[in-house]
Amino acid sequence: MSDAATSLFARDGGAMAGLPGSPRAADAAQAERGRLRFLEALAEDPARRDAARALLSTEPWGGLLDAVFGYSPFLTQSIIHEPELVLALPDLGFDRTFEAIREEIAALDPLTPDTAALGARLRLIKRRTALIVALADVAGAWPLETATLALSDLADSAIGAVCSHLLAKLAREGRLDLNPEDPLRSSGLIVLGLGKLGAREVAYSGDGDWRVLYDDEMGEMRDRSEMSAPFVRLA
């Protein structure tokens, strides 16, 4: 993330004081169902269930969660799957919570041969990112440019991890003569972000537009006449 982007974070410091009031739930009955589902999901953990009940009764957090429950089934499900993330928000705030998610991205091992495990981890990080960004957005804690930068940062990191993973896989298979421990270096692979991805204005449900190219003077393989095949496969 650029210095300009980084400067947009680290604002709330764990507090919600001074934030505009949360919007009202579009559907009060749906908001109430969301509350009940949130508490029911923690039924086997009395301590966390009590913490959730306390959070729901404390403003502005209760109002914020009601707004989300009343607006978005997807975010409601995300809250139910990520109770620890939500329960820690009053202490950590949005910025520090997002920084922790960025650390999860940095800790990924894209060189693992286990494609399914990497994909599952990326989907988990995507869900956590979408949840925190949406809550900060709805709460008015982040301006629009911060929310879109956070989503763009996730997309950029995910693309980098997947490219490294697939290049390492091709190197292990002998399709490309690359160092499997550092496959991006000298691979000749170029991924250009276009549209909102290139402008770092990725939206919640927007598609990623990119152009995948390769420099055939950089990548190596035993038969250079067949060099396009592994890159087409990667794309």
N, C-alpha and C positions, 0 to 999 in steps of 0.2 A: 504494500500500500504506500502511496506517495506521502511526502511530508504534508502536503495540503490536505490530503484525505485524513491522515492521522490527527491533524489538528482539530478536526470536527468531532473527534471522540474525546473521552475523558472530561465530560462536562457535568454529569449529574453527581458523580462521586458517591453514589449510593443513596441519595435523597430524592424525594419527590416534591419537596417544598417549592412553592412558587409555580408549579405546573398548572396549566389550564385544567379545568374540570373535565373528567372523562365524559364522552358522549353517552347519552342514554341508550340502553339496549333497544334495538329495533323491535324485538319481540320479548316482552317481559316473561311470558310463560316459557319460552325457549331458554332465556337466561336462568330461570329457576331450575329448569331441567339440567342445564349445564352445571350449576352449583351442586345439585344432587349427585350427578355422575362423577364430578371431581371428588366429592367426599366418599362416595361409594368405592371409588378406585383405591382409596387409602384405608378401607375398612379393616384390613388385616394389620395395619400399623397405627395403633391408637395415637402415638406421639405425633406422627406426621398428619394424621387426620385432624387432631386438635390444632396443629399449626395452621392447617388449611382453613379450618373454621375461623380461627382468629384473623387470618389474612382477609377472608371474605367479609369480616365485620369491621375492618379497618379501612378508612378512607385515606387516600384515593384508590387504594388497591381493590377494594370490593367493587367499587363502581367501574373501574377499568376492566376487571374480569367479567362483570355482568355485561358490559358493552360487547366484549369479545364473544361471550357465550351467546348473546342475543343476535349477533351478526354472522358469525362464521362457524359452521360445523367443523371445518378443517382445523381451525385454530383451537376449537374446543377439544377435539381429539388430541391435538398436539399437547395441550396443557395436561390432559389426563395421562399421556405417555411420558411427560417430562415434569412431574411434580416437583422434583428437587430444584430444577432450574427456576421455577416460578416461586417456590417458597423462599429461595435465597435472595430474590430481588430486593426486598426492603433493606437488606444489609449490604448487598453488593452494588445495586443499581444496574442500569442497562449497560453502561460503558464497560464496567469491569466484567460483567457477565459475557458481553460480546468478546472482550479480550481473551477470556478463557476459551471461548469457542475457537477463536483464531489460533490459540495454542494447540487445540486439538487438531486443527488442519495442519499446522506445522509439524506435529508429531506423527502424521501419517507415514506409513512405509510404502511408497508407491512401487518399490522394487520387489515386493512380495509376489511370489508366484500364484497366490490365492486371489484370483480375480473376484470371486464371489464375496470374499471377506472385505476387500477394498471397496467394492460397490456398496455393500451393506453399511460400511462405516461412512461413506460419503453421503448416503441417503439419510443416515442419522444426523450428521452434521448439517445437512440441508434443512431438515425439520427443525432443529434447534435454532439455526440462524433465522429461518422464516418466522419462528415464534417470537424470538427476542426483538427482531426488527419490527414486526407488526405491533407488538405491545408498546415499544418505544414510540412508534409512529402514532398509534391511537392515543397514547397518553400525552402526546405533544412534547415528549422529552427530546426528540430529535427532529430537526428540520428535514424536509424532503430530500435534500442533497445528501444528508448523512445516511438516510435509509437506503437510497439507491446505491451509494458508494459501498455500503456494507454488503448488499446483495451482489454487486459487481465484483467485490473482492472475493466472495465465496465462489462465484462462477470462474473467475480467473484462476484461483487456487485449484479448483476441481479439474479444470482443463489441463493445467500443468501436471497434476498428479496422474491423471489418466494417460497423458502422452508419455510420461516417464515410464509408467507401468507397461504400456503396450510396446514401447521401444525395447525395454528390457526383455519382454517376452519374445520379441522377434530376434533379439540378440542370442537368447538362450537356445532358440530353435535353429540358429545358424542362418537365419534369413538375412540378417544384416551383421556386418563385422563391426560391432560397437562394444564398448566396455559396458557390460551389464550392470556395473556398479555406478556408472555415470552416463547413462545412455543418451541424454539430451545433448551432451557436448559433442560437437562435430557430427551430429546426426544429419544435419541439413534440413530438419523439419522446421517449418514455419507455420504458425497458426495466427492469422490476423483476425482480430475482433472487429466486426462491422456493426452498424446500426447502434442500438442502445448499449450493446456490450462494448463496442469500441469507444463510445462516448462515456462509458461508466455510468449509465443511467438505467441499469437493469431493473425491471419491475418484478413484482411478486410472481406473476404467472407468465412473464414474457419469454419468448423463445430466444435462444442464443444464436446470433447470426455470426458465422465466421467462415473464413476461407482457409483451407488447408493446402499448403504448398510444400515442395521439397526442392532443395538445391542438389542436383545430381552431380555437382562437382565436390560435394562435401561427404555425403554418405558413402559407405563402402559396402561392397558385397562381391562375392566371387565372380558372378556373371553380371556385369553392369548392364547388359542388354535387358535384364529382367528386373532392373532396379525399381521400376514403378510399381510392381506387384505388391511388395510388402507395405509400401506407403498407401496404396489404394486400400489394402486390407486394414491398415491402421485407421484411416479416415472413416 
